[in-house]
């Protein structure tokens, strides 16, 4: 191994699968051997059986669908508003000076701390859960997009001005295309954070969703169901992550050079 040396796709896949195999093997060893009580940590086989029961008999597929809808809904709203504001802050320094102090302040506020207020303002319906995801995602996106746009190579900007581009055209022809690959990566990362916010929102005042199932399972000490819910979240996140990467490779092939 050499630092920063790319790995062949087949090798990368094999190494990634190997970690999961070792992880499940270690999990099986400590649970099937009785080293850890099943009350505190269910074994993989029991977890799979409970997961099948949840899906086949208890309507867990509906809970999964509700959680996915909430994540996508809150994240899309946050992204739709954060993109133009972030680009404006990165392109125009007065706009950045006006918004950046508040955005920097707000992004440190934990979204979960707003849940009591949001329940008072919006009740315990879908609006409250979407608002939690929005608060947790919006300010992070704005600042990260602004930094990405503001870090556009100055030689590209100077070359565009030399060729007679206007200020407005500079944004559409240089700043946004140049920052687009990194903005896409920012969206991919923050989408992962959105999953943590939706589970927190569903732990309080929810009648459906993966977080609601986890809360009910905790009251019954059903660690097999809790683990299955956590694994489902991880699998959905993994699929969305690969989907983002695949889309980014297709939309921005030049950004993959040298990786």
C-alpha positions as CSV (number, residue, x, y, z in Angstrom):
1,X,0.0,0.0,0.0
2,X,1.1,3.5,-0.9
3,X,-0.5,6.7,0.4
4,X,-3.2,8.1,-2.0
5,X,-2.6,5.3,-4.5
6,X,-6.0,4.3,-6.1
7,X,-7.3,0.8,-5.6
8,X,-8.8,-1.3,-8.4
9,X,-12.6,-1.4,-8.3
10,X,-12.6,-5.2,-7.7
11,X,-10.2,-4.9,-4.8
12,X,-12.2,-2.1,-3.3
13,X,-15.4,-4.2,-3.5
14,X,-13.6,-7.3,-2.0
15,X,-12.2,-5.3,0.9
16,X,-15.5,-3.7,1.7
17,X,-17.3,-7.0,1.7
18,X,-14.5,-8.5,3.8
19,X,-15.1,-6.0,6.6
20,X,-18.8,-6.9,6.8
21,X,-18.0,-10.6,6.9
22,X,-15.5,-10.1,9.8
23,X,-18.0,-7.8,11.6
24,X,-20.8,-10.4,11.4
25,X,-18.4,-13.2,12.4
26,X,-17.3,-11.3,15.5
27,X,-20.9,-10.5,16.3
28,X,-21.9,-14.1,16.0
29,X,-19.0,-15.3,18.1
30,X,-19.8,-13.1,21.1
31,X,-23.6,-13.8,20.9
32,X,-23.8,-17.5,20.0
33,X,-21.1,-18.3,22.6
34,X,-23.1,-16.7,25.4
35,X,-20.4,-14.2,26.2
36,X,-23.1,-11.5,25.8
37,X,-26.7,-12.1,26.9
38,X,-29.3,-12.0,24.2
39,X,-31.2,-9.6,26.4
40,X,-28.5,-7.0,25.7
41,X,-27.5,-8.1,22.2
42,X,-29.4,-10.4,20.0
43,X,-27.6,-12.8,17.7
44,X,-27.6,-12.4,13.9
45,X,-30.0,-15.3,13.3
46,X,-32.6,-14.1,15.8
47,X,-32.3,-10.6,14.3
48,X,-33.0,-11.9,10.8
49,X,-36.0,-13.9,12.0
50,X,-37.4,-10.9,13.9
51,X,-36.9,-8.7,10.8
52,X,-38.8,-11.1,8.6
53,X,-41.7,-11.1,11.1
54,X,-41.7,-7.3,11.2
55,X,-41.9,-7.1,7.4
56,X,-44.3,-10.0,6.8
57,X,-46.7,-9.6,9.8
58,X,-46.3,-6.2,11.4
59,X,-46.3,-3.8,8.4
60,X,-42.7,-2.6,8.9
61,X,-42.4,-1.9,5.2
62,X,-44.9,0.9,5.7
63,X,-42.7,2.3,8.5
64,X,-39.7,2.2,6.2
65,X,-41.6,4.0,3.5
66,X,-42.7,6.7,5.8
67,X,-39.2,7.3,7.1
68,X,-37.8,7.5,3.6
69,X,-40.5,9.9,2.6
70,X,-39.7,12.2,5.5
71,X,-36.0,12.1,4.9
72,X,-36.4,12.9,1.2
73,X,-39.1,15.5,1.8
74,X,-37.1,17.5,4.4
75,X,-33.8,17.2,2.6
76,X,-35.2,18.3,-0.8
77,X,-36.8,21.4,0.8
78,X,-33.5,22.2,2.6
79,X,-31.4,21.7,-0.6
80,X,-33.8,23.7,-2.8
81,X,-33.4,26.7,-0.5
82,X,-29.8,26.2,0.5
83,X,-28.4,26.0,-3.1
84,X,-29.3,29.5,-4.3
85,X,-28.4,31.1,-0.9
86,X,-25.1,29.2,-0.7
87,X,-24.1,30.1,-4.3
88,X,-25.0,33.8,-3.6
89,X,-22.9,33.8,-0.4
90,X,-20.0,32.2,-2.2
91,X,-20.1,34.6,-5.2
92,X,-20.9,37.9,-3.5
93,X,-18.9,38.8,-0.4
94,X,-21.4,41.4,0.9
95,X,-24.1,38.7,0.9
96,X,-21.7,36.4,2.7
97,X,-20.9,39.1,5.3
98,X,-24.6,39.5,5.9
99,X,-25.7,35.9,6.3
100,X,-22.5,34.0,7.4
101,X,-22.5,35.0,11.1
102,X,-26.1,33.8,11.6
103,X,-25.6,30.7,9.5
104,X,-22.5,29.8,11.4
105,X,-24.4,30.4,14.7
106,X,-27.4,28.4,13.6
107,X,-25.5,25.3,12.3
108,X,-24.2,24.6,15.8
109,X,-27.8,24.4,17.2
110,X,-28.8,20.8,17.6
111,X,-31.9,20.0,15.6
112,X,-33.2,17.8,18.3
113,X,-33.4,20.8,20.7
114,X,-36.1,22.3,18.5
115,X,-38.4,19.3,18.8
116,X,-40.4,20.6,21.9
117,X,-40.9,23.9,20.1
118,X,-41.8,22.4,16.8
119,X,-44.4,20.1,18.5
120,X,-45.9,23.3,20.0
121,X,-45.8,25.1,16.7
122,X,-46.7,22.3,14.2
123,X,-48.0,19.5,16.4
124,X,-46.8,15.9,16.1
125,X,-47.7,15.5,12.4
126,X,-45.5,15.3,9.3
127,X,-44.7,19.1,9.4
128,X,-42.8,18.7,12.6
129,X,-40.7,15.9,11.4
130,X,-39.9,17.6,8.1
131,X,-39.0,20.8,10.0
132,X,-36.5,18.8,12.2
133,X,-34.8,17.5,9.1
134,X,-34.8,20.9,7.4
135,X,-33.2,22.6,10.4
136,X,-30.6,19.9,10.7
137,X,-29.7,20.1,7.0
138,X,-30.3,23.6,5.7
139,X,-27.6,25.6,7.6
140,X,-24.9,22.9,7.0
141,X,-25.7,22.9,3.3
142,X,-25.7,26.7,3.0
143,X,-22.2,27.1,4.6
144,X,-20.6,24.2,2.8
145,X,-21.9,25.3,-0.6
146,X,-20.8,28.9,0.0
147,X,-17.3,27.7,0.9
148,X,-17.2,25.5,-2.2
149,X,-18.3,28.2,-4.6
150,X,-16.0,30.8,-2.9
151,X,-13.0,28.4,-3.4
152,X,-13.4,28.4,-7.2
153,X,-10.0,28.7,-8.9
154,X,-9.1,32.3,-9.5
155,X,-7.4,31.6,-12.8
156,X,-10.7,30.4,-14.2
157,X,-12.4,33.6,-13.0
158,X,-9.7,35.8,-14.5
159,X,-9.7,33.9,-17.8
160,X,-13.5,34.3,-18.0
161,X,-13.3,38.1,-17.4
162,X,-10.5,38.3,-20.0
163,X,-12.8,36.7,-22.5
164,X,-15.5,39.3,-21.7
165,X,-17.9,37.4,-19.6
166,X,-20.4,39.5,-17.5
167,X,-20.7,39.2,-13.7
168,X,-24.1,37.3,-14.1
169,X,-22.7,35.0,-16.7
170,X,-19.6,34.3,-14.5
171,X,-21.9,32.6,-12.0
172,X,-23.7,30.4,-14.5
173,X,-20.7,29.6,-16.7
174,X,-17.8,29.4,-14.3
175,X,-18.7,29.3,-10.6
176,X,-21.6,26.9,-10.6
177,X,-20.1,24.4,-13.1
178,X,-16.7,24.5,-11.4
179,X,-18.3,23.9,-7.9
180,X,-21.0,21.4,-9.1
181,X,-19.0,18.2,-8.3
182,X,-18.1,19.3,-4.8
183,X,-21.7,20.6,-4.2
184,X,-23.0,17.1,-5.2
185,X,-20.6,15.5,-2.7
186,X,-21.8,18.0,-0.1
187,X,-25.4,16.9,-0.8
188,X,-24.4,13.3,-0.5
189,X,-22.8,13.8,2.9
190,X,-25.6,15.9,4.4
191,X,-28.2,13.4,3.2
192,X,-26.5,11.0,5.6
193,X,-26.9,13.5,8.4
194,X,-30.6,13.9,7.6
195,X,-31.1,10.2,8.5
196,X,-30.0,10.9,12.1
197,X,-32.4,13.8,12.4
198,X,-35.4,11.8,11.2
199,X,-34.8,9.0,13.6
200,X,-34.6,11.5,16.5
201,X,-37.9,13.2,15.2
202,X,-39.6,9.8,15.1
203,X,-38.6,8.8,18.6
204,X,-41.0,11.5,20.0
205,X,-44.6,11.8,19.1
206,X,-44.6,9.5,16.1
207,X,-47.1,6.7,15.2
208,X,-45.1,5.3,12.3
209,X,-41.6,5.1,11.0
210,X,-38.4,3.2,11.8
211,X,-37.7,5.4,14.9
212,X,-41.2,4.6,16.2
213,X,-40.6,0.9,15.8
214,X,-37.3,1.2,17.6
215,X,-39.0,3.1,20.5
216,X,-41.6,0.4,20.8
217,X,-39.0,-2.4,20.7
218,X,-36.9,-0.7,23.4
219,X,-39.9,-0.8,25.8
220,X,-40.1,-4.6,25.2
221,X,-36.3,-5.1,25.4
222,X,-36.5,-6.5,21.9
223,X,-32.9,-5.9,20.9
224,X,-33.3,-8.1,17.8
225,X,-35.9,-5.7,16.4
226,X,-33.9,-2.6,17.4
227,X,-30.8,-4.0,15.6
228,X,-32.9,-4.9,12.5
229,X,-34.2,-1.3,12.4
230,X,-30.7,0.1,12.7
231,X,-29.4,-2.2,9.9
232,X,-32.3,-1.2,7.6
233,X,-31.3,2.4,8.1
234,X,-27.7,1.6,7.2
235,X,-28.7,-0.4,4.1
236,X,-30.9,2.4,2.8
237,X,-28.2,4.9,3.5
238,X,-25.7,2.7,1.7
239,X,-27.9,2.3,-1.3
240,X,-28.5,6.1,-1.5
241,X,-24.8,6.7,-1.1
242,X,-23.9,4.5,-4.0
243,X,-26.7,6.1,-6.0
244,X,-25.2,9.5,-5.4
245,X,-21.8,8.4,-6.3
246,X,-23.0,6.7,-9.5
247,X,-25.0,9.9,-10.5
248,X,-21.9,12.1,-9.7
249,X,-19.7,10.0,-11.9
250,X,-22.2,10.3,-14.8
251,X,-22.8,14.0,-14.4
252,X,-19.3,15.2,-13.6
253,X,-16.8,12.7,-15.2
254,X,-14.0,15.3,-15.1
255,X,-14.1,15.3,-11.3
256,X,-13.1,11.7,-11.2
257,X,-9.7,12.2,-12.9
258,X,-6.8,11.4,-10.6
259,X,-8.9,9.6,-8.1
